[in-house]
Amino acid sequence: MKNNYKMTMYACFIGYIVQAVVNSFVPLLFVTFQTEYHIPLTQITLLITVNFVIQLVVDLLSAGFVDKIGYRASAIIAHACAGTGIFLLTILPELFSNQFYGILLAVMVYAIGGGLIEVLISPILEACPTDNKESAMSLLHSFYCWGCTGVVLLSTLFFVWNIALEDSCPNLGAFAGS
């Protein structure tokens, strides 16, 4: 019976990594938002505020609908919102005349997913039949930290690679349309 729940446990671990991406990726782009889109610091700080306010509102509202639609459907919706929001972050700023509104809309979408993940993942793992619930829950919460570490590491590698590419190919921007 325990083997039937291993995939559920792995999905929970991945869920906390997704939560880490939702909460820690955009702050790494603050300087980019300021330099590329000329977004003032007051609006940049609003992005984080909106993210957490929406997550809190979703946390409060989820008690009313998660039991009605089920944990599985709610988890799928959570990850769909988180993934869609991150994807929209790549395209929406270019579609709006004021790039801030595109970024804000993307943040709002992934914040819905982040709020749902926050309230769903721990109870799902808690419901799985494991030998040692305490260690499983500790491991689960460590995946948030690993997710943050991964986001910072991969983003840093990307930024270093991008800078090195720009230095070695200074005319690259002309070909890319920038």
N, C-alpha and C positions, 0 to 999 in steps of 0.2 A: 504494500500500500504506500509506503514512503517514497518508492521510486516514481509513483504517479505524480507526486507533488514536486519533484526536483525541478522540472521545467517551470513550474509556477514560482518556485523560490528564485531561480535564475532570472525570471522576468522581473521579479521584485527588485533584485539587485540592479538590473539594467534600469528600472524605473527611477531608482535613486541617482543613477548617473545622469539620466535625462533631467531630473530635478536640478542637479548641479549645473548642467549646461544652461538651463533656463535662468538660473540665478547668477551665474558668474561670467557668461560670455559677453554680454553687452557692456558691462563695465570695462572690459579690456579694450573696447572700441571707442571709449570716450574721446581720446586724443584724435582718432580718425574722424569722428563726427565733428569735432571742432575744426580740424584742418581741411577736410574734404568738403563738408557741407556747411561750414561756418555757423554751426549751431552753438548758441551761447550756453554757458555753464548752467544758467538757471533752467533752461529747457532740458539739458542733459540730466540734471538731478531729478527732474520731473519723471523721467523714464523709470528710474528705480522706484520712486514713490508710487507711480501708477502700477508697476509690476506687483509690488507687495500689497497694495490696497486691493487690487483685483484678486490676488491669491487669498487674502483674508475674507473677502466677500464670498468667493467661491467656497472657501472652507465652511463658512456659516450656512450658505444655501445648500450645500451638498447633503446635509443631514436630511433634508426634505425629499431629495430625489434619488439618491444613490440606492436606497433600499427598494425603491419602486422600479428602477430600471435594471438594477443588479450591479454587482461589483465588476463583473467581466466587461459589460457594456460601458460602464463608467471609466474603467481603465483604458479601454480602447479609445474612447472619446478624449481622455486626458492626453494620451500619447499622440493622437491625431492633431489635437490643438497645439501641443508643444512642438511637434515636427512641422506643422503648417506655419506656425509663428516664426520659427527659425528660418524656414524657407522664405517666407514673405520678407524677412529682414534683408534678404539678398536682392529682392526685386522692387519692393514698394518704394524705397527712397527715390529711385530713378523715375517712378511713375507719377510722383507728386511734384508740383511746382515748388512746394516747401517740403524738403526732404524730411524734416522733423515729423511731419504728420504721417508719412509712410512708416518711419521707424516706430512712432507711437502706436500705430495700428498693429504692427507686427508684435510689439511688446504686449499689447492687450490680448492678442490671440494666444500667444504662448503662456501668458500669465494664467489664463483659464486652465490650460493643461497643467501648469505647475501647481495651481491650487488644488486641483483634483488629485494629482499624484500625491501631494502632501497628506491628504486625508485617506487615501485608499491603500497605499502600499504597506504600511505597518500592519493594519488589521488583516490584510490578505496573508501576509507572512505569518502573523500570529495564529491564523486559522489553520495553517499547514501542520500536519502531524510530524513533528520532528522530535528527536531524542532530547535535544537540549535547546529549548526555546530562547533562553537568555543569550547563548552564544550566537544563535541565528539572528536574533535582533541586533546584537552588537555588530555582527558582521554586516548586516543590512545597513546600519547607520554609518559604518566605515566606508561604504560604497559612495556615499555623498562626498566624503573627503577625497576619495580616489577620483571621483568624477571632476571635482574642482581642480585637482592636481593635473588630471589629463587635459582639461580645457586650457589651463594656463600653459602647460608644456606644448601642446599642439599649436596653440595660438602663437606662442613665442617662436616656435620653429617656422611657422608660416610667415610671420613678420620678418624674421631674419632672412629667410629664403627670398621673400619679396624685395627686401632692401638690396640683397646681393644681386638679384636679377636686374633691378633698376640700375645699379651701379655698373653692371657688366654690359647692359644693353640700354644706354640712355635714350635711344630713339624708340624704344618699345611703346612708350605712351602714345606716340604719333600713330602707330599701327593699331593700337587698341581703341582709338577714338577719343582719348582723353586729352 
